[in-house]
Amino acid sequence: MFNKFPRLTVCLVVSLALMALAYIFRQSDPLIAVSLYKAHLMSLGGWGGYWLDRVAFPYGRPHVYCKDGVCEIQTDLDAAALNFASLRRAIIIAASLICVGLAA
């Protein structure tokens, strides 16, 4: 059932729920509203960073090995290739989170 939705759909739904809660609490308790809004921004930043990595590196997946234009999913990947792709993705997501956290 969940295979039909794009990746990280749950994260996007949680982000939208946090935004709605921040809107609801904006008059009663501004501190809670700001905290929920910041949590919404962090969730949205992580989601956006993940998709930015997927768009910027369409063939650079952590679980896929590409060589000479041929990509295949392997279970016995070279540890260096797996670590590089995972580290690259983590850096892009962290940079996105830092940008979102500092901007708003």
KACORVEN-V53185 format. One record per pair of residues at least 4 apart in sequence whose ideal C-beta (glycine too) atoms are under 8 Angstrom apart, sorted by the first residue. I is the first residue (numbers start at 1). J is the second residue. D is the distance in Angstrom with one decimal. If there is no record, write none. Layout:
# KACORVEN-V53185
i;j;d
I;J;D
I;J;D
This chain:
# KACORVEN-V53185
i;j;d
2;9;7.9
5;9;4.1
7;50;7.3
8;12;6.3
8;47;5.3
8;50;5.8
8;51;7.7
9;13;6.3
10;14;6.3
11;15;6.4
11;43;5.9
11;46;6.6
11;47;4.9
12;16;6.5
12;44;7.8
12;47;5.5
13;17;6.3
14;18;6.4
14;43;5.8
15;19;6.5
15;40;5.3
15;43;3.9
15;44;4.7
15;47;6.5
16;20;6.5
16;40;8.0
17;21;6.4
18;22;6.3
18;36;5.2
18;37;7.6
18;39;5.1
18;40;3.8
18;43;6.3
19;23;6.5
19;36;7.8
19;37;7.2
19;40;4.5
20;24;6.5
21;25;6.2
21;36;5.0
22;26;6.6
22;33;4.9
22;34;7.6
22;36;3.8
22;37;4.2
22;40;6.1
23;33;7.8
25;29;5.5
25;30;8.0
25;32;4.8
25;33;4.3
25;36;6.5
26;30;6.8
26;33;4.4
28;32;7.8
29;33;6.5
30;34;6.2
31;35;6.4
32;36;6.2
33;37;6.2
34;38;6.3
35;39;6.4
36;40;6.3
37;41;6.6
38;42;6.5
38;101;7.9
38;104;7.6
39;43;6.3
40;44;6.2
41;45;6.1
41;100;5.1
41;101;7.2
41;104;5.5
42;46;6.6
42;97;6.2
42;100;6.6
42;101;6.6
43;47;6.5
44;48;6.1
44;100;6.8
45;49;6.1
45;96;5.0
45;97;4.6
45;99;7.0
45;100;3.2
45;101;7.1
46;50;6.5
46;93;5.8
46;96;7.0
46;97;5.9
47;51;6.7
48;52;6.0
48;96;5.6
48;100;7.6
49;53;6.6
49;92;5.5
49;93;3.7
49;94;7.5
49;95;7.0
49;96;2.9
49;97;6.4
50;54;6.7
50;89;7.4
50;93;5.9
51;55;6.2
52;56;6.0
52;92;6.0
52;96;6.2
53;57;6.1
53;88;7.2
53;89;4.8
53;92;4.4
53;93;6.8
54;58;7.0
56;92;7.3
57;61;7.9
57;85;8.0
57;88;7.1
59;64;7.2
59;66;4.9
59;71;5.8
60;66;7.6
60;85;5.5
60;88;6.9
61;85;6.5
62;82;5.9
62;85;4.0
62;86;4.6
62;89;6.5
63;73;6.1
63;77;7.3
63;82;7.7
64;71;5.2
64;72;7.1
64;73;5.5
64;74;7.9
65;71;7.1
65;72;6.3
65;73;7.8
65;74;5.2
65;77;5.6
65;78;7.3
65;81;6.0
66;70;6.9
66;71;4.1
66;72;8.0
77;81;5.8
77;82;4.7
78;82;6.8
79;83;6.0
80;84;6.3
81;85;6.6
82;86;6.2
83;87;5.8
84;88;6.2
85;89;6.4
86;90;6.3
87;91;6.3
88;92;6.5
89;93;6.3
90;94;6.1
91;95;6.2
92;96;6.4
93;97;6.4
94;98;6.4
95;99;6.4
96;100;6.4
97;101;6.0
98;102;6.1
99;103;5.9
100;104;6.7
